[in-house]
Amino acid sequence: MTYKIIDLIEPDNGCEGFLLGEEPMVTLILSSDSGAERKVQLPDMLAYRLKWDVGVTVSDEDIEKNCKTV
């Protein structure tokens, strides 16, 4: 099955920033052709390297390899 990224949520840690060694994560909101929605999370830099942004289609295999379900 494939999903389209319909939204992404990036944490805003304000002026505190992230703790030393903490990896910023992004939550992707996905939608399938059948209308099923799914939320997954992955490191922000990995999403950037994979060029995963709103409008991009991703496969179940790519999701299983790179993400964790929220």
JOJO-V331806 format. One record per residue. BURIAL is b if it has 9 or more other C-alpha atoms within 8 Angstrom, else e. Layout:
burial=<BURIAL & BURIAL>
This chain:
burial=<e & b & b & b & b & b & b & b & e & e & e & e & e & e & e & e & e & e & e & e & e & e & e & b & b & b & b & b & b & b & b & b & e & e & e & e & e & e & b & b & b & b & b & b & e & e & b & b & e & e & e & b & b & b & e & e & e & b & b & b & e & e & b & e & e & e & b & b & e & e>
